[in-house]
Amino acid sequence: GRVFARLGEKKNRAKARVKFLVAKLGLEEFIRLVEEERTKLPHDDNWTAYIDKLPEWGEKPKKEVSPLKKAERPEGYDLWENNNVQTQRQVGYRVVTIMLPLGDLSSHQMRSLADISEKYVGDTVRTTVEQNIVLRWINAGDLIDLYDELKKIGLADPGAGSIVDITACPGTDTCKLGIASSRGLAAELREMLTPKQLELDEAVQNIRIKISGCFNSCGQHHIADLGFYGNSRTFKGYKVPHFQVVLGGQWNNNADSFGMAMGAIPSKNIPKVVLKLTEHYINNRTNKKQ
């Protein structure tokens, strides 16, 4: 931060990025300057105190393992289990992902979820970069009861990690840097895709869609199978919000491959683009077994 503040671009806002400074100085020189700057910082033992405590830290299950009850499964449970539940490494336990549309929670849902978490897993919950919540150490025998309680507060939607689990930054709703409404687009795509989710070809059911409201990567558009980032174009003297289409990002393997920007489309036409692209992929992918 200090190196960039001292040597970074001050005039051209579009080039006020660390990557341009690295390109200008060279990686080795940039690293040298950063390490030199670090020697000037006063050391605080609190920065690394947690390392000594790591051997003492660990999670313990709230409940002992018990088999899943043979009671009649409620409507929607099987789909939720297939989409949102994973087998944990420890025998008899499950990892449950709670999908949050647009990453939103009401105050009532948060309080209720805190009570549910305390009941089934204790006081540790996790948030994810996909804007969801994860509960670990769920006893397999409690899954139906957990589903019922989540459903009562509107948090039992299936589809975690699927095409309807869309990540979006705040965009123009609250961000001063936003150029286009990323949350608005995400909501529109969810509304369009959710009723069709089970009808979609398996090849596209689990593609990742991620949206940023500007060229910054807060919505992770660059590592999505299908990404969008906001920009604008001038049409007949008026600024018109667009989204740049980004294809082929790699979200797994530590995001080792970024997508390729293909072209800008008016915001209102993006839902049609998503349908066209998924249809084209289904019909023309080279390896139909993958």
N, C-alpha and C positions, 0 to 999 in steps of 0.2 A: 504494500500500500504506500509506504513512504517513498520507495523508488519510483513508483508510477506517479505519485503526486509531484515529485521533483522533476522528472524527466519526460513525463507523458505529454501527449498532444493537448494543447491549450486553445487552439483556434478552430480546428475542424471537429465538430462534435461527433461526426460519423467515424472519425479515426481515434477517438478518445477511448481506446481499448488496449488492454495489456498485450494482446497478441500483436498489435502493430509496433509496440515498443520492443517486444522480443525480436520481431523481424528486423527492426532497425539496428539494435545493438548486437544481435546474435545471442543464442541461448547461453553459451558459456559466460559471456560478459554479464548478461542479465542475472544469472545465478550468482556470479561473483559479487555483484552489487547488493543483491538481497542478503547474502551471507555476511557481507561487510556491515550492512545496516543492522542485522540481528545482533552483532557484537556490541552495538551501542545501547541496546535495550537493557534496562535493569532486570536482573533475574528475580523471579518470584517462585518460591518453592511450591506454592499452591498450584502452579500450572501443571506440575507432574506428580502431585501428591497422590492422585487417584491410581497411578500405576502400581504403587506399593500395596494398594488395597484390593487389586484385582483378584488375587488368589482367594480372598475371603468372600468375594461377591459371587452370587449365583442364584438362579431361580429355582424354586421348589414348587411342585404342583400343589394346588389348593386342595384337591381331592384325590383319593386313591382311585386306581383304575377299576372300572366296572363295565360290563358289556352293555351294548345298546339295547334299550328296552324294546320288547316285541309289541309294544302298543301300536295301534293304528297310526300310520304316519299322516300328519296333517297335509292339507292341500298345499302344493308348492315346495314341500320339504325336499323331495328327491332332486329336483332341479337345483335348489339352493345348495344341497350337499355336493352335488357333482361339480358345481361352479365355484363355490366359496370355501370348501373344506379340503384341507390337505392332510395327509398322514404325517405325523411328526416322527422324528427319528426314534424317540423314546416310545416303546411299545405301549399301546393302549391310549395314546394321547393324540389330539388333533390340533391343527392350526386353522383358525377361522378368520377369514377376511370379511370385514363389514364394508360393503361398498357404499360410498357416500356420493350421491349425485352432485356433481360440481364441487365436491369436497365440502359440502355444507352440512352443518348440524345446528338444530335449534337448541336453546338453553334447556328446554324440557328433555330433549333427546340426550343431551350431554349428562344431565343429572341422572337420568334413568340408566344410561350406559355405565356410568360410574358405579351405580348400585349392582348392575348385572355383572360387571367385571369383578367387583369385590366378592360376589357370590361364587363365581365359577373359577376365577384365576388369581384372585388377590388384587394387589394394588399396582400391577404393572401392565400397561397396554402400550402398543406401538403404533406410530403413524408411519405411512409410507410415502414415497415420492409420487405414487399414483393417487395421492390424496384420499387414501382409505385408512381404515383402522384394523389392526391385526391383534387377535387374542391367541396367545400360545397356552399350552398346557391344559387344553380343554379335554376333560375326561370324555371318551367316546360315548359312554353311557348317558351323558348329559346333553347330547346334541339336539335331541328333539325338544327338550325343555328349553334349551338356549334359543332355538329357532322360534319357539312360541313367544318367548319374552321379547326377542328382537322384532318380531312381526308386530307386536302390540305397539311399539314405538316407531314403526315405519322404517326399520333398519334391516330388513330381511330380504332386500332385493337380490335376486341372483345376477350373475354376470360379471363377477370380479375377474379382472384380467381379460375381459372379452371386448368385442368391438363397441359395446355400449358403455364400457368403463373408460370414459374420455377424460383426459387430464387437460386443464385449462388454467392459465394465469388469470388474475383479476381483470386485465385488459382495461378498456375505457370505463368500466364500472367505477373503479376507484384509483387507477394508476395514472399519474400525470404523463408517463411515457407512452401510454397506450395509444395506438393508432386505429385499431379496430376492436370490435366487441368479441373477444375470445370466449367469454362466458355465454354470451348470447348465441354464438355459433354452436358451442358445445351443447347447450340446451336444445337448440333446434335439431341437431344431429341425433341426440338421445331420443327426442320425441319421434323422429322419423324411424330410427333403427330398432327401438325397443319392441314394438309390435311385430317386427319382422325377424327378431333375433333367432327364433327356433327354426324359421324357414330358410335362413341363409345357408349357403353351402359351407361345409365344414372348413373349407380352405380359407374363408374370410371371417369365420365366427370369432376368432381370437386375435385378429390383427389389432395393433395398438394405434389409436388416434390421439394425437397430442397437439395442443393449440397455444400459440403465444400471440399476444396482442400487438407485438412489435418485433423488430429484428433481434432483440435480446432473447435469450433462450429460457426464460422463466417457466414456460410451459413445456419445455423439453422437446420441442417440435423436431429438433435435429436428429433425435434418436428414435423417432417413431417410424413404424411401417408407413403410416400416412400422416404427415405433419403439415401444419399450416402456421404461417406467421403474418401478422397484420402489416400492411403498407397502404399507400394511397396512390391513385393515379388522377390526373386532371382530364376531365371529359367535358367539352363544351364550356370551359371556363370554371368548372366546379370540381372541387376535390371529392373524389368518390372512394369510399373504403374498399380495399381489396384484401385478399389473402394470397400470399405466395404458397404454392403447392410444393411440398418437399416429400420425396419418395425414397423408400428403401433404407431408412435409418436402422441401426442395430441397437436395440435396447438391452439385450442380454450380453453376456461375456464382457461385462464392465463397459458397455457402450463403445465397442471397439471400431464402429464404423458409422459415420455421419451420413444422413440422407443427401440427396441431390435436389437442388431447387430447380423446378421445371417451368414455372411461369405463374403470373399473377392473374387471379380470377376475381371478378366482383363478388363481394361478400354474399349477396343474395343468391348467387348461383352455386355456392359451394356444396349444398346438399345434393344437387344434381351431379356434381363432379364426383362426389363420394360414391354414388350409385353407379355411375359410369365406370369408374376405376375398379370397383370391386367386381362388377360384371365382366369387365375386360380381363381381369386377373383370373377369374374362375374359368373363363373360356380359352385363355391363351397361355397359361403358365406352362413352362416347359416340363416340369416334373410333377405330374398330377398325383403322385403318391406322397408328396411332402405337404 
